Amino acid sequence: MKVACENARQQIVAIAAEKLGVPEADIALKDRLVYSMENPEKKMRLSWVVREAFARAQPIAATGTFFPHIDLKREWISRPWGQMAGTFSYATSVAEVAIDPETGEITVPHFTAAHDCGRAINPMAVEGQMEGSVQQAGMAAITEGNLWDGGHLLNPDLLDYKVPLACDMPEIDAIIVESIDPVGPFGAKEGGIAIRMNAYSAIACAVSQATGTLFKEFPLTPDKVLELVENGKEETR
């Protein structure tokens, strides 16, 4: 995205420099204006530049590609599949669960998620991504599941496929860990996906710790919890 934005900026600068009669190196963009740094009185609206590009049948459009540098000659990358990344992000999830022993219903009063996102360019957006991952993975572990009968999906819509609602969400502590990646744009890495990869496990481990039973299937619905707990009691007798 950064490469594409730089490409689009250059297209804007080229048109603006021509119209203002100044070198491209003298052009700056700020507050929706394009202006000369040497002579700020020479300026125009960014929207005007965009319209000019349309008028020339050359609308501002850009693409960008990036492939990280990976040393495939290093001995530890004998099989590079699955390792084609210039950097890695790390995250951890900790879930607090409460289980009703009579019904098997699980609630999650509190969830802590910590994520290494490189530089948090937009901290609020990163926190939102982390909270979304808790919802999509952690809370989904106790609600979401496809029901099949002979190859037929029995819950194909959101009426029967139970997604977590706002009222089901726990209190979430989203902890941003900034490591400032040397390769990522402005030091950033991905934000949130690593939480999605382990939020399931946090819920399952918490339930397993509370019940003394290992779970191998999601979702952890009340009927499954009661059944597995009872089976665990039978095995220990």
Backbone hydrogen bonds, N-H to C=O, Kabsch-Sander energy under -0.5 kcal/mol:
donor,donor_aa,acceptor,acceptor_aa,energy
5,C,1,M,-2.7
6,E,2,K,-2.2
7,N,3,V,-1.9
8,A,4,A,-2.5
9,R,5,C,-2.6
10,Q,6,E,-1.9
11,Q,7,N,-1.5
12,I,8,A,-2.0
13,V,9,R,-2.8
14,A,10,Q,-2.2
15,I,11,Q,-1.6
16,A,12,I,-2.6
17,A,13,V,-2.8
18,E,14,A,-1.6
19,K,15,I,-2.3
20,L,16,A,-2.7
21,G,17,A,-1.3
22,V,17,A,-1.6
26,D,23,P,-1.6
27,I,24,E,-1.6
28,A,35,Y,-2.4
30,K,33,L,-2.2
33,L,30,K,-1.7
34,V,44,M,-3.1
35,Y,28,A,-2.4
36,S,39,N,-0.6
36,S,42,K,-2.3
37,M,26,D,-3.0
42,K,39,N,-2.5
43,K,41,E,-1.0
44,M,34,V,-2.1
46,L,32,R,-2.5
49,V,45,R,-1.4
50,V,46,L,-2.0
51,R,47,S,-2.2
52,E,48,W,-2.3
53,A,49,V,-2.1
54,F,50,V,-1.8
55,A,51,R,-2.5
56,R,52,E,-1.4
57,A,54,F,-2.2
58,Q,53,A,-2.7
61,A,59,P,-0.6
70,I,68,P,-0.5
72,L,70,I,-1.3
74,R,71,D,-1.3
77,I,74,R,-1.4
78,S,76,W,-0.7
83,Q,80,P,-2.6
85,A,83,Q,-2.3
92,T,114,A,-2.5
94,V,112,T,-2.9
96,E,110,H,-2.6
97,V,95,A,-0.5
98,A,107,T,-2.8
100,D,105,E,-2.4
104,G,100,D,-3.1
107,T,98,A,-2.6
110,H,96,E,-1.0
111,F,171,E,-2.6
112,T,94,V,-3.1
113,A,173,D,-2.8
114,A,92,T,-2.5
115,H,175,I,-2.4
116,D,90,Y,-3.4
117,C,115,H,-0.9
117,C,177,V,-1.4
118,G,177,V,-0.5
119,R,117,C,-0.5
119,R,187,G,-1.2
120,A,118,G,-0.5
121,I,119,R,-1.4
125,A,122,N,-0.5
126,V,122,N,-2.1
127,E,123,P,-2.6
128,G,124,M,-2.2
129,Q,125,A,-2.2
130,M,126,V,-2.3
131,E,127,E,-2.7
132,G,128,G,-2.4
133,S,129,Q,-2.0
134,V,130,M,-1.9
135,Q,131,E,-1.9
136,Q,132,G,-3.0
137,A,133,S,-2.0
138,G,133,S,-0.9
139,M,134,V,-2.7
140,A,135,Q,-0.7
141,A,137,A,-1.1
141,A,138,G,-0.7
142,I,139,M,-1.5
143,T,140,A,-1.1
144,E,140,A,-1.8
148,W,146,N,-0.5
149,D,152,H,-2.0
152,H,149,D,-1.4
154,L,147,L,-3.4
154,L,152,H,-0.6
155,N,147,L,-0.6
160,D,157,D,-0.8
161,Y,157,D,-2.7
162,K,160,D,-0.9
163,V,161,Y,-1.0
168,D,165,L,-1.5
169,M,165,L,-0.6
169,M,166,A,-1.1
171,E,109,P,-1.9
173,D,111,F,-2.6
174,A,172,I,-0.7
175,I,113,A,-3.4
175,I,173,D,-0.7
176,I,174,A,-0.6
177,V,115,H,-3.1
177,V,175,I,-0.5
178,E,176,I,-0.6
179,S,118,G,-0.6
179,S,177,V,-0.6
180,I,118,G,-0.5
181,D,187,G,-2.4
187,G,184,G,-2.2
188,A,185,P,-1.9
189,K,117,C,-2.6
195,I,192,G,-0.6
196,R,192,G,-1.5
197,M,193,I,-1.3
198,N,194,A,-0.6
198,N,195,I,-1.2
199,A,195,I,-1.9
202,A,198,N,-1.9
203,I,199,A,-1.9
204,A,200,Y,-2.6
205,C,201,S,-3.1
206,A,202,A,-2.0
207,V,203,I,-2.5
208,S,204,A,-2.6
209,Q,205,C,-2.5
210,A,206,A,-2.0
211,T,207,V,-2.2
212,G,208,S,-2.5
213,T,208,S,-0.5
220,L,141,A,-3.0
221,T,219,P,-1.8
225,V,221,T,-2.4
226,L,222,P,-2.5
227,E,223,D,-2.2
228,L,224,K,-2.8
229,V,225,V,-2.4
230,E,226,L,-2.3
231,N,227,E,-2.5
232,G,228,L,-2.3
233,K,229,V,-2.0
234,E,230,E,-2.1
235,E,231,N,-2.1
236,T,232,G,-1.2
237,R,233,K,-0.7
237,R,234,E,-0.7
